[in-house]
Amino acid sequence: MTLWTPTDDGYADLTSHDTFEAGAPHNTFARLRREDPLHWTEYKDGQDFWSVTRHEDIAAMNKNTAVFSSARGIRMEDQSYEEYLARRTFQETDPPEHTQTRMLLMRAFSRTVMAQYEEDIRQLCDEILDAALEKGTFDATREIARQLPMRMLGRVMGLPEDDLPWLVEKGDALIANTDPDFTSHVLDKMETDEFRMMPFNSPAGAELYAYAKVLMQQKEASGDTEGVLHLIRQPAKDGSVITETEFRNFFCLLVAAGNDTTRYSIAAGIQAMCHQPELLGQMQQGGDIWETAPDEIIRWATPALYFRRTALSDYEMHGKTIKAGDKVLYWFSSANRDDTVFDDPFRVNLHRTPNRHMSFGQGGPHVCLGMWLARLEVRVLFQELAKRLKSIEPAGPHRFLRSNFVGGIKELPVTVTLA
């Protein structure tokens, strides 16, 4: 058996969500890396943009916040300045504003703090895997990959366990707002202007806003001083405090991004185990592999397919000029399959080192805040899964999200034989 391989003709429309229902169009990315690594991409629904596809270019540009700004939005879709102000999170700010917010939050998401959750994660994995594996044949995305991040999110944020399924459902509708399996308001198929001031132009944003407002009031009334939601409300060095709108946007970001990215990394790792049977034996052997395996699984998954920046000044590259005001998309999904950086990039190599993947946005000030939690969840989940299995095989075709922003296997039928 072989791992999933791309089937696009090399000229896929990167602006179409339909393109990505077959998985990322890696034949197109490979052609662009070879022939046109700074590619002017026409976009019928908005402003045309530059597609950057080579790993070395993205790594360099990601550090250059003086030229390439996050403060005009991070997605392909255009928005007015009014909409940007209403929706933005600290992801959509530049230093020094971005740095101030990160300083508040880094204590809650540091490697040391996250390590303290290992036993909690292992306990949750035990419960989740015991319930899923006894079924024999099941959807691994729903029964395993979706469960762990959702339940850990509640512990990190101090949320009621009973609220978590609803929160994740709304987070799915928010971040997968182009997939009819997750939302009734599909972004590119209907008029959504009514929700243009909400995150991702989604009605789920309005519902999460209302929940976050009540949550903020309850935490202030109770004097709750635990966890990330307390830290984000503390004064910055200049004395400024987060506004109600900023808090609600941050909450929506945690619910959506904090859940989906790890979910789809786990799903991709299980898919790899189905098609590369040697991975199970390598995991069972253990040892140093657990220092490298989580990053390789996350490279293979690349849950965030791209992030957008906006040029603040002219910039020369590959004989072309990016003009001030131009949109620029960093295609992390292309960078993570760049064969000038990764040997045999379409195979999962759990011993891969170094592994300079771009899934966490490495090299710039926007490096993923939750990367230590994601690595820990992936490591513990696969440690616990591997020791329970004799074999795992596909039980039908897997299905990808309809999204050119979030890369994920939304349905992954498998059959397992227990050890």
C-alpha positions as CSV (number, residue, x, y, z in Angstrom):
1,M,0.0,0.0,0.0
2,T,1.1,3.6,-0.6
3,L,0.2,6.8,1.2
4,W,-2.2,9.2,-0.4
5,T,-0.6,10.9,-3.4
6,P,-1.9,14.0,-5.3
7,T,-4.0,13.6,-8.4
8,D,-4.3,17.2,-9.6
9,D,-3.1,18.0,-13.2
10,G,-0.4,20.5,-12.0
11,Y,-2.6,23.5,-12.9
12,A,-5.1,23.5,-10.0
13,D,-7.1,26.6,-9.0
14,L,-5.6,27.4,-5.6
15,T,-8.5,29.8,-4.9
16,S,-11.1,27.1,-5.2
17,H,-12.2,25.3,-2.0
18,D,-13.4,22.5,-4.3
19,T,-9.8,21.8,-5.4
20,F,-8.8,20.8,-1.9
21,E,-11.6,18.2,-1.4
22,A,-9.1,15.8,-3.1
23,G,-6.4,16.9,-0.7
24,A,-3.8,19.7,-1.3
25,P,-2.8,20.0,-5.0
26,H,0.8,19.0,-4.6
27,N,1.4,18.5,-8.3
28,T,0.6,22.1,-8.8
29,F,2.8,23.2,-5.9
30,A,5.7,21.1,-7.3
31,R,5.3,22.8,-10.7
32,L,5.2,26.2,-9.1
33,R,8.3,25.6,-7.0
34,R,10.2,24.6,-10.1
35,E,8.8,27.1,-12.7
36,D,7.3,30.0,-10.9
37,P,8.0,30.2,-7.2
38,L,6.5,33.7,-6.9
39,H,3.3,33.2,-8.8
40,W,0.7,35.9,-9.5
41,T,-2.6,34.2,-8.7
42,E,-5.9,35.5,-10.1
43,Y,-8.8,35.5,-7.7
44,K,-12.3,36.0,-9.0
45,D,-13.8,36.7,-5.6
46,G,-11.3,39.4,-4.5
47,Q,-7.9,41.0,-4.9
48,D,-5.4,38.9,-6.9
49,F,-2.3,37.8,-4.9
50,W,1.2,36.3,-5.0
51,S,1.6,32.6,-4.1
52,V,4.9,31.8,-2.5
53,T,5.7,28.1,-2.6
54,R,9.4,27.4,-1.9
55,H,10.4,26.6,1.7
56,E,13.4,28.9,1.7
57,D,11.4,31.9,0.5
58,I,8.6,31.4,3.0
59,A,11.1,30.9,5.9
60,A,12.8,34.2,5.0
61,M,9.7,36.2,4.3
62,N,8.0,35.0,7.5
63,K,10.7,36.7,9.6
64,N,10.3,40.0,7.7
65,T,7.4,41.7,9.4
66,A,8.7,45.1,8.5
67,V,7.6,44.4,4.9
68,F,5.0,41.6,5.2
69,S,2.2,42.5,7.6
70,S,-0.4,40.4,9.3
71,A,-2.4,43.4,10.2
72,R,-4.6,43.3,7.1
73,G,-5.9,39.8,7.6
74,I,-4.5,36.3,7.4
75,R,-6.9,34.6,5.0
76,M,-7.3,34.8,1.2
77,E,-10.7,36.5,1.5
78,D,-10.7,40.3,1.5
79,Q,-12.3,42.4,4.2
80,S,-12.8,46.0,4.8
81,Y,-10.8,47.8,7.5
82,E,-14.0,48.0,9.6
83,E,-14.4,44.2,9.3
84,Y,-10.8,43.7,10.2
85,L,-11.0,45.7,13.4
86,A,-14.2,43.9,14.4
87,R,-12.8,40.4,13.8
88,R,-9.1,40.5,14.5
89,T,-7.1,38.5,17.0
90,F,-3.5,38.9,18.0
91,Q,-2.7,36.7,15.0
92,E,-3.7,39.6,12.9
93,T,-1.4,42.2,14.5
94,D,2.3,43.0,14.0
95,P,5.1,43.6,16.5
96,P,5.2,45.4,18.9
97,E,1.4,45.0,19.5
98,H,1.6,41.3,18.7
99,T,4.6,40.9,21.0
100,Q,2.8,42.5,24.0
101,T,-0.1,40.0,23.7
102,R,2.3,37.0,23.3
103,M,4.2,38.0,26.4
104,L,0.9,37.7,28.4
105,L,0.1,34.3,27.0
106,M,3.5,32.6,26.7
107,R,3.5,31.7,30.4
108,A,0.3,29.7,29.9
109,F,1.5,27.8,26.8
110,S,5.2,27.3,27.6
111,R,6.9,23.9,27.2
112,T,7.2,23.6,31.0
113,V,3.6,24.4,31.7
114,M,2.3,22.1,29.0
115,A,4.5,19.3,30.3
116,Q,2.4,19.3,33.5
117,Y,-0.6,18.2,31.4
118,E,1.0,14.9,30.3
119,E,-0.7,12.7,32.8
120,D,-4.1,14.4,32.1
121,I,-3.6,13.8,28.4
122,R,-2.6,10.2,28.9
123,Q,-5.7,9.6,31.1
124,L,-7.9,11.1,28.4
125,C,-6.2,9.0,25.7
126,D,-6.9,5.9,27.7
127,E,-10.6,6.8,27.9
128,I,-10.9,7.8,24.3
129,L,-9.0,4.8,22.8
130,D,-10.7,2.2,25.0
131,A,-14.1,3.5,23.8
132,A,-13.1,3.7,20.1
133,L,-11.0,0.6,19.6
134,E,-13.6,-1.8,20.9
135,K,-15.8,-0.9,17.9
136,G,-13.3,-2.6,15.6
137,T,-14.3,-0.5,12.6
138,F,-15.0,3.2,13.0
139,D,-14.3,6.8,11.8
140,A,-10.9,7.6,13.4
141,T,-11.3,11.3,12.9
142,R,-14.6,11.4,14.9
143,E,-13.9,8.8,17.5
144,I,-10.2,9.6,18.2
145,A,-8.8,12.7,16.6
146,R,-11.7,14.9,17.4
147,Q,-12.0,13.8,21.0
148,L,-8.6,14.6,22.5
149,P,-8.1,18.2,21.5
150,M,-11.7,19.0,22.5
151,R,-11.4,17.7,26.0
152,M,-7.9,19.1,26.5
153,L,-9.2,22.5,25.4
154,G,-11.7,22.4,28.2
155,R,-8.9,21.7,30.8
156,V,-6.5,24.4,29.5
157,M,-9.3,27.0,29.3
158,G,-11.2,26.0,32.5
159,L,-14.5,25.3,30.6
160,P,-17.4,23.1,31.7
161,E,-17.1,19.6,30.3
162,D,-20.7,19.6,29.3
163,D,-20.2,22.6,27.1
164,L,-17.3,21.2,25.0
165,P,-19.2,19.3,22.3
166,W,-21.3,22.4,21.5
167,L,-18.1,24.6,21.5
168,V,-16.3,22.3,19.1
169,E,-19.3,22.1,16.9
170,K,-19.3,25.9,16.7
171,G,-15.6,26.0,16.2
172,D,-15.9,23.6,13.3
173,A,-18.6,25.8,11.7
174,L,-16.3,28.8,12.2
175,I,-13.0,27.6,10.8
176,A,-14.5,25.1,8.3
177,N,-16.9,27.7,7.0
178,T,-16.5,26.6,3.4
179,D,-17.6,22.9,4.0
180,P,-21.3,22.2,4.0
181,D,-20.7,19.2,6.3
182,F,-19.8,21.7,9.1
183,T,-21.9,24.8,8.4
184,S,-25.3,25.8,6.9
185,H,-23.7,29.2,5.9
186,V,-21.1,28.1,3.3
187,L,-18.9,31.2,2.8
188,D,-18.5,31.0,-1.0
189,K,-22.0,29.7,-1.8
190,M,-24.4,32.1,-0.1
191,E,-24.7,35.7,1.1
192,T,-23.1,36.0,4.5
193,D,-22.9,39.8,4.8
194,E,-25.2,39.7,7.9
195,F,-22.2,38.2,9.8
196,R,-19.4,40.3,8.2
197,M,-18.4,41.6,11.6
198,M,-18.1,38.1,13.1
199,P,-15.0,35.9,12.9
200,F,-14.7,34.2,9.6
201,N,-18.0,35.9,8.5
202,S,-19.9,33.1,10.2
203,P,-23.0,33.0,12.3
204,A,-21.2,30.6,14.6
205,G,-19.0,33.6,15.5
206,A,-22.1,35.3,16.9
207,E,-23.0,32.4,19.1
208,L,-19.4,32.0,20.4
209,Y,-19.4,35.8,21.0
210,A,-22.4,35.5,23.2
211,Y,-21.0,32.5,25.1
212,A,-17.6,34.3,25.6
213,K,-19.4,37.5,27.0
214,V,-21.2,35.5,29.7
215,L,-18.0,33.5,30.4
216,M,-16.0,36.7,30.9
217,Q,-18.6,38.1,33.2
218,Q,-18.7,34.9,35.3
219,K,-14.9,34.7,35.6
220,E,-14.6,38.4,36.7
221,A,-17.4,37.9,39.2
222,S,-15.8,34.8,40.7
223,G,-12.3,36.2,40.8
224,D,-11.1,33.2,38.7
225,T,-7.3,33.6,38.4
226,E,-6.5,30.2,36.7
227,G,-5.3,29.6,33.2
228,V,-5.1,31.4,29.9
229,L,-8.4,33.2,30.0
230,H,-7.2,35.0,33.2
231,L,-3.8,35.8,31.7
232,I,-5.2,37.4,28.6
233,R,-7.2,39.8,30.8
234,Q,-4.2,41.1,32.7
235,P,-2.8,44.6,31.9
236,A,0.0,44.9,29.4
237,K,3.2,46.8,30.3
238,D,1.7,50.0,29.1
239,G,-1.4,49.5,31.3
240,S,-3.8,48.7,28.5
241,V,-6.3,45.9,29.0
242,I,-8.0,43.7,26.5
243,T,-11.3,45.0,25.3
244,E,-14.5,42.9,25.3
245,T,-14.3,42.5,21.5
246,E,-10.7,41.4,21.7
247,F,-11.5,38.9,24.4
248,R,-14.3,37.4,22.4
249,N,-12.2,37.2,19.2
250,F,-9.4,35.5,21.2
251,F,-11.8,33.0,22.7
252,C,-13.1,32.1,19.2
253,L,-9.5,31.7,18.0
254,L,-8.7,29.2,20.9
255,V,-11.9,27.2,20.3
256,A,-11.4,26.9,16.6
257,A,-7.6,26.8,16.0
258,G,-6.8,25.2,19.3
259,N,-9.0,22.2,18.4
260,D,-8.8,21.8,14.7
261,T,-5.1,21.9,14.1
262,T,-4.3,19.1,16.5
263,R,-7.3,17.1,15.4
264,Y,-6.2,17.0,11.8
265,S,-2.6,16.2,12.8
266,I,-3.8,13.2,14.7
267,A,-6.1,12.1,11.8
268,A,-3.2,12.5,9.3
269,G,-0.9,10.4,11.5
270,I,-3.5,7.6,11.7
271,Q,-3.9,7.7,8.0
272,A,-0.2,7.3,7.6
273,M,-0.2,4.3,9.9
274,C,-2.9,2.7,7.7
275,H,-0.7,3.0,4.5
276,Q,2.8,2.6,6.0
277,P,2.4,-0.5,8.2
278,E,6.0,-0.2,9.4
279,L,5.1,2.9,11.3
280,L,3.2,0.9,13.9
281,G,6.3,-1.3,14.6
282,Q,8.5,1.8,14.9
283,M,6.2,3.4,17.4
284,Q,6.0,0.2,19.4
285,Q,9.7,0.0,19.6
286,G,9.7,3.6,21.0
287,G,12.8,5.2,22.3
288,D,14.3,8.3,20.6
289,I,11.6,8.2,17.9
290,W,9.3,10.1,20.2
291,E,11.6,13.1,20.0
292,T,11.0,13.3,16.2
293,A,7.7,11.6,15.5
294,P,5.3,14.4,16.5
295,D,6.9,16.9,14.3
296,E,7.0,14.5,11.3
297,I,3.3,13.8,11.8
298,I,2.5,17.5,12.0
299,R,4.6,18.1,8.9
300,W,2.7,15.4,7.0
301,A,-0.6,16.9,8.2
302,T,0.1,20.7,7.6
303,P,-3.3,21.7,9.1
304,A,-2.8,25.4,8.2
305,L,-2.4,25.3,4.4
306,Y,-1.3,28.9,4.1
307,F,-1.2,32.2,5.9
308,R,-1.6,35.5,4.2
309,R,0.4,38.7,4.6
310,T,0.1,42.2,3.0
311,A,3.2,44.0,1.6
312,L,3.9,47.4,3.3
313,S,6.5,48.3,0.8
314,D,7.9,47.1,-2.6
315,Y,9.9,43.9,-2.4
316,E,12.0,42.3,-5.2
317,M,12.2,38.6,-5.5
318,H,12.8,36.1,-8.4
319,G,13.0,39.0,-10.8
320,K,9.5,40.3,-9.9
321,T,8.3,43.2,-7.8
322,I,5.8,42.7,-5.0
323,K,4.1,46.1,-4.7
324,A,3.1,47.8,-1.5
325,G,-0.5,46.8,-0.8
326,D,-0.2,43.4,-2.6
327,K,-1.5,40.3,-0.9
328,V,1.0,37.5,-0.4
329,L,0.2,33.9,0.5
330,Y,2.7,31.7,2.2
331,W,1.7,28.1,1.1
332,F,3.0,26.1,4.1
333,S,1.5,23.0,2.5
334,S,3.9,23.4,-0.4
335,A,6.9,24.2,1.8
336,N,6.3,21.0,3.8
337,R,6.6,18.9,0.6
338,D,9.6,20.8,-0.8
339,D,12.1,18.1,-1.9
340,T,15.0,20.4,-1.7
341,V,14.5,20.5,2.1
342,F,12.8,17.1,2.8
343,D,14.1,13.9,1.5
344,D,11.2,11.7,0.1
345,P,8.6,14.2,1.3
346,F,5.6,12.0,0.4
347,R,6.6,9.4,2.9
348,V,6.3,9.7,6.7
349,N,9.8,9.3,8.3
350,L,9.3,9.2,12.0
351,H,13.1,9.5,12.5
352,R,13.3,12.6,10.3
353,T,15.8,15.1,11.6
354,P,16.3,17.9,11.2
355,N,12.7,18.6,10.4
356,R,12.3,22.3,9.4
357,H,8.6,22.0,8.6
358,M,6.5,25.2,8.5
359,S,3.3,23.9,10.2
360,F,3.9,26.1,13.2
361,G,5.0,29.1,11.2
362,Q,8.5,28.7,12.4
363,G,11.0,31.5,12.1
364,G,8.8,34.5,12.6
365,P,7.0,36.2,15.5
366,H,3.8,34.4,14.8
367,V,5.1,30.9,15.6
368,C,2.2,28.9,16.9
369,L,1.5,29.6,20.5
370,G,0.1,26.1,21.1
371,M,2.9,24.1,19.5
372,W,4.1,22.5,22.7
373,L,0.6,21.3,23.6
374,A,0.1,20.0,20.0
375,R,3.4,18.1,20.1
376,L,2.5,16.7,23.5
377,E,-1.0,15.6,22.5
378,V,0.3,14.0,19.3
379,R,3.1,12.1,21.1
380,V,1.0,10.7,23.9
381,L,-1.9,9.8,21.7
382,F,0.3,7.7,19.3
383,Q,2.2,6.2,22.2
384,E,-1.0,4.9,23.7
385,L,-2.6,4.0,20.3
386,A,0.5,1.9,19.2
387,K,0.7,-0.2,22.3
388,R,-2.9,-1.3,21.9
389,L,-2.7,-2.3,18.2
390,K,-1.7,-5.4,16.3
391,S,-2.7,-3.7,13.0
392,I,-4.7,-0.8,11.6
393,E,-6.0,-0.6,8.0
394,P,-8.3,1.6,6.0
395,A,-12.0,0.6,5.9
396,G,-12.9,2.8,3.1
397,P,-11.9,6.1,1.4
398,H,-11.0,9.1,3.5
399,R,-12.5,12.5,2.9
400,F,-10.8,15.9,3.1
401,L,-12.3,19.2,4.2
402,R,-13.6,21.4,1.5
403,S,-11.2,24.3,2.4
404,N,-8.2,25.9,0.9
405,F,-7.2,27.2,4.4
406,V,-7.6,24.3,6.8
407,G,-6.1,21.0,5.6
408,G,-7.7,18.0,7.2
409,I,-9.1,14.6,6.9
410,K,-12.7,15.0,8.1
411,E,-13.6,11.3,7.7
412,L,-11.2,8.4,8.1
413,P,-12.8,4.9,8.3
414,V,-10.4,2.3,9.8
415,T,-10.4,-1.3,11.0
416,V,-8.2,-2.3,13.9
417,T,-7.0,-5.6,15.3
418,L,-6.0,-5.3,18.9
419,A,-2.8,-6.5,20.3
